[in-house]
Structure formats: C-alpha cells, structure tokens
Amino acid sequence: MKRVTLGAFLLMAVMAFWPLMPSESLAGTGLQLNLGGGPSGSAMTHAANAVAILLSRSIKDLEVSSQVTLGSRANLKRLREGSLELGIVLAGDTLPDLTPIIDSPAIESGQVCAVAGLYRVPAQLAVLADSSTMLAQDLRDKRICVGSPGSSTALVAERLFSALGWWDSMEKLHLGHAEAAQALREGRADAMLLMDGLPSKHLLELASTQGVRFIDLHQSALVSGFYDLGLGYAPVNIPAGTYPGQTKPITTFADTAWLCAMEMLPAQVVRDCLAILASTAGLEHLSILVQTAEPVAKLAQAKPLLPLHPGVMHSNEVALIPGATP
C-alpha cells in the first residue's frame, strides 16, 4: 500500500470544507498555548513539534510550545485538568471500555474536544529475527513487553490479549519502548508490543542492529472478536521497507491520533489554527516531518468519541468530518 503523510490525512479531514486564511483575531494578544506530545523521540513528539512550529511561525502573536509528556493518556488527563490547551490523543484512549475487560473510568464529555485527525498509529508486535515465534498464538505464556503502566500501549495490550484469552497467563513486562527494545535485545523478553507512528525509533534501531520480525495482529484481532468490541481500532498495513529487512507488508490494526483542545480554548483560536494546518504550506510542512501508514478507506472507523470543538464546524456540518460523531 502507498505510504501517505500526516498532511494528506489532515487534508482529507479538513481541506474540502474550511477556509484557509486565518483571521487577525489574535493580533496583539500574545497568546501562549501548551501542546502535549509524547515521550522523547516518539512519533507523537515529532508530530507535536511539527504542529507547534507551524502554528507559531504562521499566526501573529501566537506561541505554541510543544511539551514532552508520557503520551496520549497523559495528554487527555492534562487537557481535562486545564494544564494543556492542545494535545495529541489517540481515539482509543478516549473510550470507556464497552466490555468488562478493564475497569476504565468514563471520559467526561465536553471538557476535551477533537479538532482534527492527524495520522494512524499502528500496533506493532515484534520479535527478534531469529525467534521461533511465527504467529501471535505462539506467544501464549511468553514474556511480552506491554508498555509502561498507564500508557496507550498498555491499554491496547490488555484489551487485545484479554480478547485472545491470554492476559492472565502471559508474563507481562511493563516497560517503556526504549526499555522494551533493550529487554528484547538482551533476551529478557520474547516479544514487545508498541503503539507508535512509523517508523518507530526504537524498532528502527533494533532492526538495524539485530534484526526483528513482525507478527500479524490483524488475523488475531479478527478471529478473537477484538474488532467487535467497538473500541475504534481498524485494520491497516505497514508498508514493506518501513524497517530494515522488512520485505513484505505487515498486517495489523491501528488507532488514530487526533489533535485535541480543551473546551475553553476560544473558537476563533481553533479556527485560525485549523486554517493554517489545512493550508498548502501547512500540509507541506507537516508532510516533511511526519509519515504514517496509509489510513483505511473508511475513515468513519476512526472515531474520536469526543465532541468536536466549536471552532471546527457548526453542529450541522459535523458529519462532514471523517470519523466525527454528531
């Protein structure tokens, strides 16, 4: 499948129906906004940096500062608390679980709003190239790195492996991406799961130095009923050549990263930011810095399940945004 960029995904969600010239409403205000990204070196951090630089350079009297954070779930919490005005949040993290697999608190509506879908975030389950593991079921009772506690990766791991029926029997290593890659390299883990943009810095380094192989997660998600849980994940291919030695596409599932805003951020500010993001120059800027796997054809599967910010669209136009819910 052809690789597309963050800018192309944003274009599909916004360009067709939003004016591209920001207003002068911010002139003289000296407004400063904090934008939550992700852990240092992550694709989410690169995306946040790209957005922050673009908006700060393009809108007079607006300064957007990108912050390194623990990631999507931390951003969601800080947006709700008001310590961030903008943040990148995965759609799946906004959902209270629809099954009793995990006891997750419901997300209060109205405090955090979706602004625009940015890019796909595929689940990546990797083993060393010389591992005997060929299928996901071969990892039953094995040592699997499932992400740091409270992370998006940890949430996806519990949802997926609970659906497969392995969560209680597998040995779970709650490690961040860098630590997980090191544990896999040293033989202290049999596999690592992560949710990250493409290519993941840590898997790229591991593939370059030691060699990795990826396990098909789409089939496991399909046969286990994982997709039927209504958690918003959708099938996607990771293109061949994304990682060294990867000669074939990898079939897996993906979440969607959304630019979100606190509800109290003025609508005019959001309108101005969105106009810049969807402009030709904005799309080119973002395209250079962030890449991801091709989104699935039906973008409606990428549901933020958060209300759209008032600065995005009038309520009668909400349905025009792919993935948005009225």
Phi and psi in degrees as GROMACS dihedral restraints (atoms count N, CA, C in turn):
[ dihedral_restraints ]
;  ai    aj    ak    al  type     phi  dphi    fc
    3     4     5     6     1   -71.4    20    10
    4     5     6     7     1   135.9    20    10
    6     7     8     9     1   -77.4    20    10
    7     8     9    10     1   137.0    20    10
    9    10    11    12     1  -122.2    20    10
   10    11    12    13     1   167.1    20    10
   12    13    14    15     1  -104.9    20    10
   13    14    15    16     1   165.8    20    10
   15    16    17    18     1   -53.0    20    10
   16    17    18    19     1   -43.8    20    10
   18    19    20    21     1   -61.2    20    10
   19    20    21    22     1   -38.0    20    10
   21    22    23    24     1   -67.0    20    10
   22    23    24    25     1   -39.0    20    10
   24    25    26    27     1   -65.1    20    10
   25    26    27    28     1   -44.8    20    10
   27    28    29    30     1   -63.3    20    10
   28    29    30    31     1   -38.0    20    10
   30    31    32    33     1   -58.0    20    10
   31    32    33    34     1   -45.6    20    10
   33    34    35    36     1   -62.5    20    10
   34    35    36    37     1   -31.5    20    10
   36    37    38    39     1   -84.0    20    10
   37    38    39    40     1   -22.7    20    10
   39    40    41    42     1  -129.3    20    10
   40    41    42    43     1   -43.8    20    10
   42    43    44    45     1   -54.6    20    10
   43    44    45    46     1   -37.2    20    10
   45    46    47    48     1   -66.8    20    10
   46    47    48    49     1   -19.8    20    10
   48    49    50    51     1  -145.8    20    10
   49    50    51    52     1    35.3    20    10
   51    52    53    54     1  -142.5    20    10
   52    53    54    55     1   135.9    20    10
   54    55    56    57     1   -61.1    20    10
   55    56    57    58     1   146.1    20    10
   57    58    59    60     1  -100.9    20    10
   58    59    60    61     1    -1.2    20    10
   60    61    62    63     1  -107.3    20    10
   61    62    63    64     1   120.0    20    10
   63    64    65    66     1   -68.7    20    10
   64    65    66    67     1   156.2    20    10
   66    67    68    69     1   -82.7    20    10
   67    68    69    70     1   177.3    20    10
   69    70    71    72     1   -96.1    20    10
   70    71    72    73     1    19.4    20    10
   72    73    74    75     1   -65.5    20    10
   73    74    75    76     1   -20.7    20    10
   75    76    77    78     1   -91.8    20    10
   76    77    78    79     1    -6.9    20    10
   78    79    80    81     1   -54.7    20    10
   79    80    81    82     1   125.9    20    10
   81    82    83    84     1    82.8    20    10
   82    83    84    85     1    -2.3    20    10
   84    85    86    87     1   -85.1    20    10
   85    86    87    88     1   -27.9    20    10
   87    88    89    90     1    60.2    20    10
   88    89    90    91     1    39.7    20    10
   90    91    92    93     1   -72.3    20    10
   91    92    93    94     1   135.0    20    10
   93    94    95    96     1  -119.5    20    10
   94    95    96    97     1   129.3    20    10
   96    97    98    99     1  -123.1    20    10
   97    98    99   100     1   141.7    20    10
   99   100   101   102     1  -101.9    20    10
  100   101   102   103     1   128.9    20    10
  102   103   104   105     1  -116.2    20    10
  103   104   105   106     1   118.6    20    10
  105   106   107   108     1   -80.4    20    10
  106   107   108   109     1   125.6    20    10
  108   109   110   111     1  -101.5    20    10
  109   110   111   112     1  -115.2    20    10
  111   112   113   114     1  -151.8    20    10
  112   113   114   115     1  -164.5    20    10
  114   115   116   117     1   -62.4    20    10
  115   116   117   118     1   154.9    20    10
  117   118   119   120     1   -55.8    20    10
  118   119   120   121     1   130.9    20    10
  120   121   122   123     1    85.5    20    10
  121   122   123   124     1    -5.7    20    10
  123   124   125   126     1   -79.8    20    10
  124   125   126   127     1   159.8    20    10
  126   127   128   129     1   -61.1    20    10
  127   128   129   130     1   -32.9    20    10
  129   130   131   132     1   -65.4    20    10
  130   131   132   133     1   -37.8    20    10
  132   133   134   135     1   -67.1    20    10
  133   134   135   136     1   -42.2    20    10
  135   136   137   138     1   -60.6    20    10
  136   137   138   139     1   -41.8    20    10
  138   139   140   141     1   -64.8    20    10
  139   140   141   142     1   -43.3    20    10
  141   142   143   144     1   -63.1    20    10
  142   143   144   145     1   -41.2    20    10
  144   145   146   147     1   -61.8    20    10
  145   146   147   148     1   -42.6    20    10
  147   148   149   150     1   -62.6    20    10
  148   149   150   151     1   -43.8    20    10
  150   151   152   153     1   -66.1    20    10
  151   152   153   154     1   -44.5    20    10
  153   154   155   156     1   -62.9    20    10
  154   155   156   157     1   -44.4    20    10
  156   157   158   159     1   -63.6    20    10
  157   158   159   160     1   -44.7    20    10
  159   160   161   162     1   -60.8    20    10
  160   161   162   163     1   -48.0    20    10
  162   163   164   165     1   -68.5    20    10
  163   164   165   166     1   -40.2    20    10
  165   166   167   168     1   -65.0    20    10
  166   167   168   169     1   -36.8    20    10
  168   169   170   171     1   -78.2    20    10
  169   170   171   172     1   -24.5    20    10
  171   172   173   174     1   -99.0    20    10
  172   173   174   175     1   -23.7    20    10
  174   175   176   177     1  -115.1    20    10
  175   176   177   178     1   119.4    20    10
  177   178   179   180     1   -60.9    20    10
  178   179   180   181     1   136.4    20    10
  180   181   182   183     1    65.8    20    10
  181   182   183   184     1    19.7    20    10
  183   184   185   186     1  -119.4    20    10
  184   185   186   187     1   129.0    20    10
  186   187   188   189     1  -122.1    20    10
  187   188   189   190     1   120.1    20    10
  189   190   191   192     1  -110.1    20    10
  190   191   192   193     1   124.4    20    10
  192   193   194   195     1  -109.3    20    10
  193   194   195   196     1   120.3    20    10
  195   196   197   198     1   -80.8    20    10
  196   197   198   199     1   132.8    20    10
  198   199   200   201     1  -116.6    20    10
  199   200   201   202     1   136.2    20    10
  201   202   203   204     1   -73.7    20    10
  202   203   204   205     1   128.1    20    10
  204   205   206   207     1  -134.0    20    10
  205   206   207   208     1  -176.9    20    10
  207   208   209   210     1   -78.5    20    10
  208   209   210   211     1    -4.2    20    10
  210   211   212   213     1   118.8    20    10
  211   212   213   214     1  -161.3    20    10
  213   214   215   216     1   -55.4    20    10
  214   215   216   217     1   -50.8    20    10
  216   217   218   219     1   -67.7    20    10
  217   218   219   220     1   -35.8    20    10
  219   220   221   222     1   -66.1    20    10
  220   221   222   223     1   -39.1    20    10
  222   223   224   225     1   -62.8    20    10
  223   224   225   226     1   -43.2    20    10
  225   226   227   228     1   -59.9    20    10
  226   227   228   229     1   -44.2    20    10
  228   229   230   231     1   -63.7    20    10
  229   230   231   232     1   -43.7    20    10
  231   232   233   234     1   -71.6    20    10
  232   233   234   235     1   -31.5    20    10
  234   235   236   237     1   -64.7    20    10
  235   236   237   238     1   -40.0    20    10
  237   238   239   240     1   -67.0    20    10
  238   239   240   241     1   -35.4    20    10
  240   241   242   243     1   -79.1    20    10
  241   242   243   244     1   -19.5    20    10
  243   244   245   246     1    92.5    20    10
  244   245   246   247     1     8.4    20    10
  246   247   248   249     1   -87.9    20    10
  247   248   249   250     1    -5.6    20    10
  249   250   251   252     1  -129.0    20    10
  250   251   252   253     1   142.9    20    10
  252   253   254   255     1   -93.8    20    10
  253   254   255   256     1   -31.4    20    10
  255   256   257   258     1  -132.5    20    10
  256   257   258   259     1   153.8    20    10
  258   259   260   261     1  -166.7    20    10
  259   260   261   262     1   152.7    20    10
  261   262   263   264     1   -93.5    20    10
  262   263   264   265     1   124.8    20    10
  264   265   266   267     1  -132.1    20    10
  265   266   267   268     1   136.3    20    10
  267   268   269   270     1   -79.4    20    10
  268   269   270   271     1   139.6    20    10
  270   271   272   273     1   -57.1    20    10
  271   272   273   274     1   -42.1    20    10
  273   274   275   276     1   -62.7    20    10
  274   275   276   277     1   -25.2    20    10
  276   277   278   279     1   -76.3    20    10
  277   278   279   280     1   -16.5    20    10
  279   280   281   282     1   -85.7    20    10
  280   281   282   283     1    -8.4    20    10
  282   283   284   285     1   -93.6    20    10
  283   284   285   286     1   127.2    20    10
  285   286   287   288     1   -69.3    20    10
  286   287   288   289     1   144.3    20    10
  288   289   290   291     1   -64.9    20    10
  289   290   291   292     1   137.3    20    10
  291   292   293   294     1   -91.1    20    10
  292   293   294   295     1    -0.3    20    10
  294   295   296   297     1  -129.9    20    10
  295   296   297   298     1   164.3    20    10
  297   298   299   300     1   -79.7    20    10
  298   299   300   301     1    19.5    20    10
  300   301   302   303     1   -60.2    20    10
  301   302   303   304     1   -45.7    20    10
  303   304   305   306     1  -131.8    20    10
  304   305   306   307     1   143.2    20    10
  306   307   308   309     1   -90.2    20    10
  307   308   309   310     1    87.6    20    10
  309   310   311   312     1  -105.8    20    10
  310   311   312   313     1   137.3    20    10
  312   313   314   315     1   -68.5    20    10
  313   314   315   316     1   144.7    20    10
  315   316   317   318     1   -67.4    20    10
  316   317   318   319     1   145.7    20    10
  318   319   320   321     1   -84.0    20    10
  319   320   321   322     1   125.8    20    10
  321   322   323   324     1   -71.8    20    10
  322   323   324   325     1   124.4    20    10
  324   325   326   327     1   -74.3    20    10
  325   326   327   328     1   152.4    20    10
  327   328   329   330     1    94.2    20    10
  328   329   330   331     1   -18.3    20    10
  330   331   332   333     1   -88.8    20    10
  331   332   333   334     1   -31.4    20    10
  333   334   335   336     1  -125.0    20    10
  334   335   336   337     1   135.4    20    10
  336   337   338   339     1  -124.2    20    10
  337   338   339   340     1   146.4    20    10
  339   340   341   342     1   -80.2    20    10
  340   341   342   343     1   141.8    20    10
  342   343   344   345     1  -112.2    20    10
  343   344   345   346     1   -52.7    20    10
  345   346   347   348     1  -160.9    20    10
  346   347   348   349     1   140.8    20    10
  348   349   350   351     1   -70.9    20    10
  349   350   351   352     1   132.9    20    10
  351   352   353   354     1  -104.7    20    10
  352   353   354   355     1   -57.4    20    10
  354   355   356   357     1  -162.3    20    10
  355   356   357   358     1   162.8    20    10
  357   358   359   360     1   -81.9    20    10
  358   359   360   361     1   146.0    20    10
  360   361   362   363     1  -123.1    20    10
  361   362   363   364     1    97.3    20    10
  363   364   365   366     1   -78.7    20    10
  364   365   366   367     1   145.9    20    10
  366   367   368   369     1   -74.7    20    10
  367   368   369   370     1   134.0    20    10
  369   370   371   372     1  -130.1    20    10
  370   371   372   373     1   116.1    20    10
  372   373   374   375     1  -109.7    20    10
  373   374   375   376     1   112.8    20    10
  375   376   377   378     1  -120.2    20    10
  376   377   378   379     1   145.0    20    10
  378   379   380   381     1  -127.5    20    10
  379   380   381   382     1   165.8    20    10
  381   382   383   384     1   -66.9    20    10
  382   383   384   385     1   152.4    20    10
  384   385   386   387     1   -58.6    20    10
  385   386   387   388     1   -31.2    20    10
  387   388   389   390     1   -92.6    20    10
  388   389   390   391     1     9.3    20    10
  390   391   392   393     1   -69.0    20    10
  391   392   393   394     1   148.5    20    10
  393   394   395   396     1   -81.0    20    10
  394   395   396   397     1    -8.6    20    10
  396   397   398   399     1   -69.1    20    10
  397   398   399   400     1   125.8    20    10
  399   400   401   402     1  -117.4    20    10
  400   401   402   403     1   -31.8    20    10
  402   403   404   405     1  -126.0    20    10
  403   404   405   406     1   160.0    20    10
  405   406   407   408     1   -59.5    20    10
  406   407   408   409     1   -37.8    20    10
  408   409   410   411     1   -66.0    20    10
  409   410   411   412     1   -17.3    20    10
  411   412   413   414     1   -69.1    20    10
  412   413   414   415     1   -14.6    20    10
  414   415   416   417     1   -91.9    20    10
  415   416   417   418     1     1.7    20    10
  417   418   419   420     1   -58.0    20    10
  418   419   420   421     1   132.4    20    10
  420   421   422   423     1    69.8    20    10
  421   422   423   424     1    12.4    20    10
  423   424   425   426     1   -95.2    20    10
  424   425   426   427     1   174.6    20    10
  426   427   428   429     1   -91.3    20    10
  427   428   429   430     1   112.7    20    10
  429   430   431   432     1  -123.2    20    10
  430   431   432   433     1   128.1    20    10
  432   433   434   435     1   -76.7    20    10
  433   434   435   436     1   121.8    20    10
  435   436   437   438     1  -117.2    20    10
  436   437   438   439     1    18.7    20    10
  438   439   440   441     1    93.5    20    10
  439   440   441   442     1   158.1    20    10
  441   442   443   444     1   -70.0    20    10
  442   443   444   445     1   151.9    20    10
  444   445   446   447     1   -55.1    20    10
  445   446   447   448     1   133.2    20    10
  447   448   449   450     1    82.8    20    10
  448   449   450   451     1     2.1    20    10
  450   451   452   453     1   -85.8    20    10
  451   452   453   454     1   166.2    20    10
  453   454   455   456     1   -62.6    20    10
  454   455   456   457     1   -38.6    20    10
  456   457   458   459     1   -61.4    20    10
  457   458   459   460     1   -44.1    20    10
  459   460   461   462     1   -62.5    20    10
  460   461   462   463     1   -38.7    20    10
  462   463   464   465     1   -65.6    20    10
  463   464   465   466     1   -45.6    20    10
  465   466   467   468     1   -64.0    20    10
  466   467   468   469     1   -41.1    20    10
  468   469   470   471     1   -59.7    20    10
  469   470   471   472     1   -45.8    20    10
  471   472   473   474     1   -66.3    20    10
  472   473   474   475     1   -39.4    20    10
  474   475   476   477     1   -64.2    20    10
  475   476   477   478     1   -47.9    20    10
  477   478   479   480     1   -68.5    20    10
  478   479   480   481     1   -51.6    20    10
  480   481   482   483     1   -73.1    20    10
  481   482   483   484     1   -23.7    20    10
  483   484   485   486     1   -69.0    20    10
  484   485   486   487     1   -41.3    20    10
  486   487   488   489     1   -62.1    20    10
  487   488   489   490     1   -35.6    20    10
  489   490   491   492     1   -77.7    20    10
  490   491   492   493     1   -15.2    20    10
  492   493   494   495     1    86.8    20    10
  493   494   495   496     1    17.0    20    10
  495   496   497   498     1  -109.5    20    10
  496   497   498   499     1    -9.3    20    10
  498   499   500   501     1   -54.8    20    10
  499   500   501   502     1   -39.8    20    10
  501   502   503   504     1   -79.9    20    10
  502   503   504   505     1   -20.0    20    10
  504   505   506   507     1   -97.7    20    10
  505   506   507   508     1   -22.8    20    10
  507   508   509   510     1   -79.3    20    10
  508   509   510   511     1   155.0    20    10
  510   511   512   513     1   -89.1    20    10
  511   512   513   514     1   112.9    20    10
  513   514   515   516     1   -94.9    20    10
  514   515   516   517     1   125.9    20    10
  516   517   518   519     1  -109.0    20    10
  517   518   519   520     1   109.0    20    10
  519   520   521   522     1   -86.9    20    10
  520   521   522   523     1    86.0    20    10
  522   523   524   525     1  -125.9    20    10
  523   524   525   526     1   147.4    20    10
  525   526   527   528     1   -68.4    20    10
  526   527   528   529     1   172.6    20    10
  528   529   530   531     1   -60.5    20    10
  529   530   531   532     1   -43.2    20    10
  531   532   533   534     1   -65.7    20    10
  532   533   534   535     1   -45.2    20    10
  534   535   536   537     1   -66.3    20    10
  535   536   537   538     1   -35.9    20    10
  537   538   539   540     1   -65.4    20    10
  538   539   540   541     1   -43.0    20    10
  540   541   542   543     1   -62.1    20    10
  541   542   543   544     1   -38.5    20    10
  543   544   545   546     1   -68.0    20    10
  544   545   546   547     1   -41.0    20    10
  546   547   548   549     1   -63.3    20    10
  547   548   549   550     1   -38.9    20    10
  549   550   551   552     1   -66.7    20    10
  550   551   552   553     1   -42.6    20    10
  552   553   554   555     1   -61.0    20    10
  553   554   555   556     1   -39.4    20    10
  555   556   557   558     1   -88.8    20    10
  556   557   558   559     1     0.7    20    10
  558   559   560   561     1    80.7    20    10
  559   560   561   562     1    12.6    20    10
  561   562   563   564     1   -86.8    20    10
  562   563   564   565     1    -6.0    20    10
  564   565   566   567     1  -139.7    20    10
  565   566   567   568     1   152.1    20    10
  567   568   569   570     1   -95.5    20    10
  568   569   570   571     1   -22.9    20    10
  570   571   572   573     1  -161.2    20    10
  571   572   573   574     1   159.6    20    10
  573   574   575   576     1  -135.4    20    10
  574   575   576   577     1   136.8    20    10
  576   577   578   579     1  -108.4    20    10
  577   578   579   580     1   139.2    20    10
  579   580   581   582     1  -148.8    20    10
  580   581   582   583     1   153.3    20    10
  582   583   584   585     1  -109.8    20    10
  583   584   585   586     1   112.3    20    10
  585   586   587   588     1  -158.6    20    10
  586   587   588   589     1   159.3    20    10
  588   589   590   591     1   -70.5    20    10
  589   590   591   592     1   177.5    20    10
  591   592   593   594     1  -110.6    20    10
  592   593   594   595     1   140.4    20    10
  594   595   596   597     1   -78.9    20    10
  595   596   597   598     1   149.8    20    10
  597   598   599   600     1   -69.4    20    10
  598   599   600   601     1   129.3    20    10
  600   601   602   603     1   -53.8    20    10
  601   602   603   604     1   -44.6    20    10
  603   604   605   606     1   -73.0    20    10
  604   605   606   607     1   -38.2    20    10
  606   607   608   609     1   -72.4    20    10
  607   608   609   610     1   -32.3    20    10
  609   610   611   612     1   -62.8    20    10
  610   611   612   613     1   -44.8    20    10
  612   613   614   615     1   -64.3    20    10
  613   614   615   616     1   -42.6    20    10
  615   616   617   618     1   -67.0    20    10
  616   617   618   619     1   -41.7    20    10
  618   619   620   621     1   -65.0    20    10
  619   620   621   622     1   -33.5    20    10
  621   622   623   624     1   -74.6    20    10
  622   623   624   625     1   -33.0    20    10
  624   625   626   627     1   -97.5    20    10
  625   626   627   628     1   -34.8    20    10
  627   628   629   630     1  -126.5    20    10
  628   629   630   631     1   -23.8    20    10
  630   631   632   633     1    92.1    20    10
  631   632   633   634     1   131.1    20    10
  633   634   635   636     1  -131.5    20    10
  634   635   636   637     1   161.5    20    10
  636   637   638   639     1  -132.0    20    10
  637   638   639   640     1   144.9    20    10
  639   640   641   642     1  -107.1    20    10
  640   641   642   643     1   141.1    20    10
  642   643   644   645     1   -97.0    20    10
  643   644   645   646     1   133.4    20    10
  645   646   647   648     1   -62.4    20    10
  646   647   648   649     1   119.3    20    10
  648   649   650   651     1  -102.5    20    10
  649   650   651   652     1   -17.5    20    10
  651   652   653   654     1   -62.9    20    10
  652   653   654   655     1   -47.6    20    10
  654   655   656   657     1   -62.7    20    10
  655   656   657   658     1   -39.8    20    10
  657   658   659   660     1   -63.5    20    10
  658   659   660   661     1   -42.0    20    10
  660   661   662   663     1   -65.4    20    10
  661   662   663   664     1   -35.2    20    10
  663   664   665   666     1   -69.8    20    10
  664   665   666   667     1   -51.8    20    10
  666   667   668   669     1   -74.2    20    10
  667   668   669   670     1   -24.6    20    10
  669   670   671   672     1   -83.6    20    10
  670   671   672   673     1   -10.7    20    10
  672   673   674   675     1    82.5    20    10
  673   674   675   676     1    12.0    20    10
  675   676   677   678     1   -57.6    20    10
  676   677   678   679     1   -42.6    20    10
  678   679   680   681     1   -65.2    20    10
  679   680   681   682     1   -26.9    20    10
  681   682   683   684     1   -78.1    20    10
  682   683   684   685     1    -6.0    20    10
  684   685   686   687     1   -74.0    20    10
  685   686   687   688     1   -10.9    20    10
  687   688   689   690     1    73.0    20    10
  688   689   690   691     1    32.5    20    10
  690   691   692   693     1   -97.5    20    10
  691   692   693   694     1     4.4    20    10
  693   694   695   696     1    90.8    20    10
  694   695   696   697     1    -1.3    20    10
  696   697   698   699     1   -79.1    20    10
  697   698   699   700     1   147.1    20    10
  699   700   701   702     1  -137.5    20    10
  700   701   702   703     1   150.2    20    10
  702   703   704   705     1   -63.6    20    10
  703   704   705   706     1   147.5    20    10
  705   706   707   708     1  -157.8    20    10
  706   707   708   709     1   153.8    20    10
  708   709   710   711     1  -105.7    20    10
  709   710   711   712     1   136.2    20    10
  711   712   713   714     1   -91.3    20    10
  712   713   714   715     1   117.7    20    10
  714   715   716   717     1   -60.4    20    10
  715   716   717   718     1   146.8    20    10
  717   718   719   720     1   -56.7    20    10
  718   719   720   721     1   143.3    20    10
  720   721   722   723     1    86.7    20    10
  721   722   723   724     1     0.1    20    10
  723   724   725   726     1   -63.1    20    10
  724   725   726   727     1   -37.0    20    10
  726   727   728   729     1  -122.4    20    10
  727   728   729   730     1   152.6    20    10
  729   730   731   732     1   -56.9    20    10
  730   731   732   733     1   132.3    20    10
  732   733   734   735     1    82.7    20    10
  733   734   735   736     1    -2.9    20    10
  735   736   737   738     1   -90.2    20    10
  736   737   738   739     1   100.3    20    10
  738   739   740   741     1   -93.3    20    10
  739   740   741   742     1   -12.1    20    10
  741   742   743   744     1  -127.5    20    10
  742   743   744   745     1   154.1    20    10
  744   745   746   747     1   -62.1    20    10
  745   746   747   748     1   151.8    20    10
  747   748   749   750     1  -109.2    20    10
  748   749   750   751     1   125.4    20    10
  750   751   752   753     1   -92.0    20    10
  751   752   753   754     1   128.1    20    10
  753   754   755   756     1  -153.0    20    10
  754   755   756   757     1  -162.0    20    10
  756   757   758   759     1  -126.8    20    10
  757   758   759   760     1   163.2    20    10
  759   760   761   762     1  -140.7    20    10
  760   761   762   763     1   153.8    20    10
  762   763   764   765     1  -101.1    20    10
  763   764   765   766     1   178.0    20    10
  765   766   767   768     1  -123.9    20    10
  766   767   768   769     1   131.2    20    10
  768   769   770   771     1   -86.0    20    10
  769   770   771   772     1   127.4    20    10
  771   772   773   774     1  -115.0    20    10
  772   773   774   775     1   140.3    20    10
  774   775   776   777     1   -80.0    20    10
  775   776   777   778     1   121.0    20    10
  777   778   779   780     1  -119.5    20    10
  778   779   780   781     1   161.1    20    10
  780   781   782   783     1  -138.4    20    10
  781   782   783   784     1   152.2    20    10
  783   784   785   786     1   -69.0    20    10
  784   785   786   787     1   146.2    20    10
  786   787   788   789     1   -59.4    20    10
  787   788   789   790     1   -33.3    20    10
  789   790   791   792     1   -77.7    20    10
  790   791   792   793     1    -6.4    20    10
  792   793   794   795     1   -64.9    20    10
  793   794   795   796     1   127.9    20    10
  795   796   797   798     1   -54.6    20    10
  796   797   798   799     1   141.4    20    10
  798   799   800   801     1   -59.8    20    10
  799   800   801   802     1   -36.4    20    10
  801   802   803   804     1   -65.9    20    10
  802   803   804   805     1   -35.3    20    10
  804   805   806   807     1   -63.4    20    10
  805   806   807   808     1   -44.5    20    10
  807   808   809   810     1   -64.8    20    10
  808   809   810   811     1   -40.4    20    10
  810   811   812   813     1   -60.8    20    10
  811   812   813   814     1   -44.0    20    10
  813   814   815   816     1   -64.0    20    10
  814   815   816   817     1   -42.9    20    10
  816   817   818   819     1   -64.4    20    10
  817   818   819   820     1   -42.6    20    10
  819   820   821   822     1   -66.9    20    10
  820   821   822   823     1   -36.1    20    10
  822   823   824   825     1   -62.9    20    10
  823   824   825   826     1   -39.5    20    10
  825   826   827   828     1   -69.5    20    10
  826   827   828   829     1   -44.6    20    10
  828   829   830   831     1   -59.6    20    10
  829   830   831   832     1   -35.5    20    10
  831   832   833   834     1   -92.4    20    10
  832   833   834   835     1    -1.3    20    10
  834   835   836   837     1   -72.6    20    10
  835   836   837   838     1   162.4    20    10
  837   838   839   840     1   -58.1    20    10
  838   839   840   841     1   -46.2    20    10
  840   841   842   843     1   -64.5    20    10
  841   842   843   844     1   -38.3    20    10
  843   844   845   846     1   -64.2    20    10
  844   845   846   847     1   -44.7    20    10
  846   847   848   849     1   -62.9    20    10
  847   848   849   850     1   -39.6    20    10
  849   850   851   852     1   -65.5    20    10
  850   851   852   853     1   -40.8    20    10
  852   853   854   855     1   -62.3    20    10
  853   854   855   856     1   -47.9    20    10
  855   856   857   858     1   -67.7    20    10
  856   857   858   859     1   -36.7    20    10
  858   859   860   861     1   -63.2    20    10
  859   860   861   862     1   -33.7    20    10
  861   862   863   864     1   -68.8    20    10
  862   863   864   865     1   -35.0    20    10
  864   865   866   867     1   -95.8    20    10
  865   866   867   868     1   -24.1    20    10
  867   868   869   870     1  -133.6    20    10
  868   869   870   871     1   130.9    20    10
  870   871   872   873     1  -128.7    20    10
  871   872   873   874     1   157.2    20    10
  873   874   875   876     1  -155.8    20    10
  874   875   876   877     1   170.4    20    10
  876   877   878   879     1   -67.4    20    10
  877   878   879   880     1   157.2    20    10
  879   880   881   882     1   -62.7    20    10
  880   881   882   883     1   131.2    20    10
  882   883   884   885     1   -68.1    20    10
  883   884   885   886     1   154.0    20    10
  885   886   887   888     1   -65.5    20    10
  886   887   888   889     1   159.6    20    10
  888   889   890   891     1   -62.9    20    10
  889   890   891   892     1   -39.2    20    10
  891   892   893   894     1   -94.1    20    10
  892   893   894   895     1    92.0    20    10
  894   895   896   897     1   -67.2    20    10
  895   896   897   898     1   -13.5    20    10
  897   898   899   900     1   -63.4    20    10
  898   899   900   901     1   -16.8    20    10
  900   901   902   903     1   -73.7    20    10
  901   902   903   904     1   -15.9    20    10
  903   904   905   906     1   -92.2    20    10
  904   905   906   907     1    73.4    20    10
  906   907   908   909     1   -89.9    20    10
  907   908   909   910     1   124.9    20    10
  909   910   911   912     1   -73.2    20    10
  910   911   912   913     1   -25.6    20    10
  912   913   914   915     1    49.6    20    10
  913   914   915   916     1    32.6    20    10
  915   916   917   918     1  -127.1    20    10
  916   917   918   919     1   151.3    20    10
  918   919   920   921     1   -65.9    20    10
  919   920   921   922     1   146.8    20    10
  921   922   923   924     1   -71.5    20    10
  922   923   924   925     1   145.0    20    10
  924   925   926   927     1   -65.6    20    10
  925   926   927   928     1   143.8    20    10
  927   928   929   930     1   -55.7    20    10
  928   929   930   931     1   -23.8    20    10
  930   931   932   933     1   -78.0    20    10
  931   932   933   934     1    -7.3    20    10
  933   934   935   936     1   -84.0    20    10
  934   935   936   937     1   -54.6    20    10
  936   937   938   939     1  -154.7    20    10
  937   938   939   940     1   158.7    20    10
  939   940   941   942     1   -71.4    20    10
  940   941   942   943     1   154.3    20    10
  942   943   944   945     1   -57.8    20    10
  943   944   945   946     1   -32.1    20    10
  945   946   947   948     1   -77.1    20    10
  946   947   948   949     1    -3.8    20    10
  948   949   950   951     1  -110.4    20    10
  949   950   951   952     1     2.0    20    10
  951   952   953   954     1   -56.7    20    10
  952   953   954   955     1   -40.2    20    10
  954   955   956   957     1   -64.5    20    10
  955   956   957   958     1   -16.3    20    10
  957   958   959   960     1   -72.4    20    10
  958   959   960   961     1   -20.8    20    10
  960   961   962   963     1   -83.7    20    10
  961   962   963   964     1   121.2    20    10
  963   964   965   966     1   -56.0    20    10
  964   965   966   967     1   131.7    20    10
  966   967   968   969     1    85.2    20    10
  967   968   969   970     1    -8.3    20    10
  969   970   971   972     1   -82.4    20    10
  970   971   972   973     1   151.5    20    10
  972   973   974   975     1  -118.7    20    10
  973   974   975   976     1   132.9    20    10
